[in-house]
Amino acid sequence: MTAKKLKIINLSIFLAFFYGYGDCRKIFQGYQNYTTYKTGTLNVILTVPHGGSMKPSSIKDRTIACANSEGQCTWKTDCHQPTSNCTPLVESDYNVQLLADTISEKLKDITGKYPYIIQTELKRNKLDPNRDKPEATLFDPEAIKAWNDFQNYIKEAKNEIKKGLLLDIHGQSHIEKWIELSYFAKISEINSDQLQSDKSSIYTMSKRFPETKFNELIYGNESYGGLLESKGYKVVPSPSYKKPGSGNYFPAYYITMEHGSMKGGNIDAIQVETPFAYRRNLTYISRYAEDVASVTVEFLKKYYGSTSSGAERVLISIPSMILFISSFIMQLID
């Protein structure tokens, strides 16, 4: 083998790794690496706002804040007398980043495509991307930059997907041990006998299926909860548990209501609150993530008609890429 051909093969290997492998999934980091954005080609976005562990001293802790004269929280901290009524939640969700990554891999196994993932690396006492900016950051300049990165990465993923589903991944330890799916900002709205589609985070999806009663999309057999229940899980809302009633239940918060379709657009959203039992270790996470991925794909096919984001990134195997580039260059010099 000539020295020239050996150099060509070495160059081909480099190009194959740089272009062929690197393009299959890009990973971006926001300001100070406080936010991670993993691109995908599946029309699913996974957001993980409460799984970070970074605690930089340059960002002040989210602690007791101020209220105005009417008792409404301003989330500023420079008042003379902060009030305990304006104390932000700072508890993190155990193993949710691992859960999201495992769901992502299971979706890849089923579809051959990765979902998009946006996660904060900051601990919740520094930032909460699932609240509006004042409460999320308490006006800390660095926290504001990280919050902006998180929300902008979601918008970027939504722009690529065009039509699809956002799953906001959380964890909870309520005594009911049910999976909580949230579509509304108030518990009273999910407990109502008259569910209102225009107040939900799947409003656009509901408009695509006007012949289906909206209640069925929330807790019917072919709702997201119904599909999860068919896998053997206790879920609310679902055919067996249509409402949380007086039980413990988290309504949808900022990400689901802001980035879902209540305000328009073609990206629907569901807040998914997973019990501790399915997050305790990798064995439980893997089994649960496989079922979540299977249900998500079934849900996509039924209500979105596709599992493509519209931003296809071609995956070519490394050996194939090396052979192709080498052959092409050698033909040019022969």
KAZI-V982223 format. One line per field, one symbol per residue. psi: psi as a letter, one per 20 degrees, with the letter a starting at -180 (. if undefined). burial: I if it has 24 or more other ideal C-beta (glycine too) atoms within 12 Angstrom, else O. A space follows every 50 residues. Layout:
# KAZI-V982223
psi: ???
burial: ???
This chain:
# KAZI-V982223
psi: pqhghghggghggghghgggghihoqpqpapkkippoprajqlpppqnik jripmpiipqqoaparqaijjppijrjjrhnqqiiloqpjpropjhghgg hggghhhghgijqqrqppqqiqqhihqnikrrgghhikjpghhgghgggg hhhghgghhhhgpbppooprqrkqhhkqppppiqiqhhhhiqinpohijr jkggghhimhipphhhhgjrhjrghghghiijqoqpqrhhnhqhcjrppp rqbggghhiajhjrrjorqppoopqhhjjhrhgggggghggggggggggg hgiijqkpiimpopopqgggggggggggghhhi.
burial: OOOOOOOIOOOIOOIIOOOIOOOIIOOOOIIOOIIIIIIIIIIIIIIIII IIOIOIOOIIIIOOIIOOOOOOIOIOIOOOOOOOOIOIOIOIIIIIIIII IIIIIIIIOIIOIIIIIIIIIIIIIIIIIIIOIIIIIIIIOIIIIIIIII IOIIIIIIOIIOIIIIIIIIIIOOOOOIIIIIIIIOOOIIOOOOIOIOII IIIIIIOOOOOOOIIIIIIIOIIIIIIIIOIOIIIIIIIOIIIIOOOOII IIIIIIIIIIIIOOIIIIIIIIIIIIIIIOOOOOIIIIIIIIIIIIIIII OIIIOIIIIOIOIOOOOOOOIIOOIIOOOOOOOO
